[in-house]
Amino acid sequence: MKSVHTQMTAMLLMFSAPAAAQSQYPRPARPPVDMVSPAPQPPVVVGPSVRPVPAPASACPTGDCIAHSIATQDTCLMFDRAATGDNRWAQGLSLEIDSAIFTEQNQHGWNVVSYRIQWSNGAWSPWLVSGVNDLDHKYNPTHNTMRRMWSYFADHPHQALACHRNEQ
């Protein structure tokens, strides 16, 4: 008959095995979240103007390459914006509102892909994706309609990744 000590040791080893297995595959450390607003920056181009142009078909060494142009690919910019004062952001759930309201250099047609809002206490909301996780828990009391979180663009600073169709 095993002693109580031997049984306890066996139980401890059995329950500690998953922790030992986890230590073989440590998770990468997550950087701390910056809750302070960064200084406003000019838009950062992340569209086709920073991507390399593919080589012409004649430069294809294997002969099975596709010649294509990315000139018509959307241009995407990251924006740091102050409150807009435009209450049209609270119009409802339409995903077309942004293309009418969001302008850059007098150019309409921008689609807000992702955004976050800086609250009055200086903290930032998590990143929200338009049409995915951005329904506001509040509603428009005058019309009894729902709205998206971008309704806070009217009275809060915000950051947004927006894309514009390149017409060529």
C-alpha positions in Angstrom: 0.0 0.0 0.0 1.4 3.4 -1.0 1.9 6.0 1.6 -0.1 9.2 1.7 3.1 11.1 0.9 3.7 9.1 -2.3 0.0 9.5 -3.3 0.2 13.3 -2.8 3.4 13.6 -4.8 1.9 11.6 -7.6 -1.2 13.9 -7.6 0.9 17.0 -7.6 2.9 15.8 -10.6 -0.3 14.9 -12.4 -1.8 18.3 -11.9 1.4 20.2 -12.7 2.0 18.5 -16.0 -0.1 21.0 -18.1 1.9 23.9 -16.7 5.1 22.2 -17.6 3.8 21.6 -21.1 2.8 25.2 -21.4 6.2 26.4 -20.5 7.7 24.7 -23.5 5.7 27.0 -25.7 5.7 30.4 -24.0 3.4 33.1 -25.3 5.1 36.2 -26.7 5.0 39.2 -24.3 2.3 41.7 -25.2 3.5 45.3 -25.3 1.8 47.6 -22.9 -1.2 49.5 -24.4 -0.6 53.3 -24.7 -3.6 55.0 -23.2 -2.3 58.5 -23.9 -3.1 60.2 -27.1 -0.2 60.5 -29.5 0.4 63.8 -31.1 -1.7 64.2 -34.3 0.3 63.1 -37.3 -0.2 63.7 -41.0 -1.9 60.8 -42.9 0.4 57.8 -43.6 0.1 56.4 -47.0 -0.3 52.6 -46.9 -1.6 52.1 -50.4 -0.1 51.4 -53.8 2.4 54.3 -53.7 4.5 52.4 -51.1 4.3 49.0 -52.8 6.8 47.8 -55.4 5.7 47.7 -59.0 5.7 44.1 -60.3 8.2 43.3 -63.0 6.9 43.2 -66.6 6.0 39.8 -68.0 9.2 39.7 -70.1 11.2 39.6 -66.8 9.4 36.4 -65.7 12.1 33.7 -65.6 9.7 30.8 -65.5 7.2 32.0 -68.1 4.1 31.5 -65.8 3.9 35.0 -64.3 0.9 37.3 -64.6 1.5 40.8 -65.7 -0.8 43.1 -63.7 -1.1 46.7 -62.5 -1.9 47.7 -58.9 -2.5 51.3 -60.0 -6.3 50.9 -59.4 -5.9 49.4 -56.0 -7.3 51.5 -53.2 -5.1 54.0 -51.4 -5.4 53.7 -47.6 -4.4 56.4 -45.1 -4.2 56.5 -41.3 -5.8 59.7 -39.9 -5.6 61.4 -36.5 -8.5 63.7 -36.3 -10.0 66.2 -33.8 -13.8 66.2 -33.2 -15.5 67.0 -36.5 -18.7 68.7 -35.1 -20.7 66.9 -37.8 -23.7 65.2 -36.3 -24.4 63.3 -39.5 -22.1 60.6 -38.2 -25.0 59.5 -35.9 -27.5 59.0 -38.8 -27.9 55.3 -38.4 -26.3 52.0 -39.3 -25.6 52.7 -43.0 -22.0 51.9 -44.0 -22.2 54.5 -46.8 -22.3 57.5 -44.4 -18.5 57.6 -44.3 -18.1 58.1 -48.0 -20.3 61.2 -47.9 -18.9 62.7 -44.8 -15.2 61.7 -44.5 -13.2 64.1 -46.7 -9.5 64.6 -47.2 -8.2 67.5 -49.4 -11.8 68.1 -50.6 -12.0 64.5 -51.8 -15.2 62.5 -50.9 -15.5 58.8 -51.2 -13.3 57.6 -48.4 -14.4 54.4 -46.6 -13.5 54.1 -43.0 -12.2 50.6 -42.5 -11.2 50.7 -38.8 -11.1 53.3 -36.1 -10.8 54.1 -32.4 -12.1 56.9 -30.3 -10.4 58.9 -27.6 -12.7 59.3 -24.6 -12.8 62.4 -22.4 -10.6 60.8 -19.8 -7.8 60.4 -22.4 -8.2 56.6 -22.8 -8.7 55.1 -26.2 -11.5 52.6 -27.2 -10.4 49.4 -28.7 -10.0 49.3 -32.5 -13.4 49.0 -34.1 -14.0 47.6 -37.6 -16.8 49.2 -39.6 -19.8 46.9 -39.9 -18.2 44.2 -37.7 -17.9 45.3 -34.0 -19.0 48.9 -34.0 -22.6 49.1 -32.9 -23.1 51.7 -30.2 -25.0 50.6 -27.0 -26.7 54.0 -27.1 -29.3 55.0 -29.7 -30.6 58.2 -31.3 -33.5 59.2 -29.0 -35.0 61.7 -31.5 -35.5 59.1 -34.2 -35.4 55.9 -32.0 -32.7 54.4 -34.3 -29.5 52.6 -33.7 -26.1 54.0 -34.6 -22.5 53.1 -35.0 -19.6 54.0 -32.7 -18.4 56.5 -35.3 -21.2 58.7 -34.1 -18.6 59.9 -31.5 -16.5 61.4 -34.3 -18.7 64.5 -33.9 -17.5 65.3 -30.4 -14.4 63.2 -29.7 -10.9 63.0 -31.2 -10.4 59.8 -33.2 -8.0 57.8 -35.4 -9.2 56.1 -38.5 -7.8 53.9 -41.3 -9.7 55.0 -44.4 -9.4 53.9 -48.0 -10.2 55.7 -51.3 -10.8 54.1 -54.7 -8.1 55.0 -57.2 -9.9 55.7 -60.5 -7.7 55.1 -63.6 
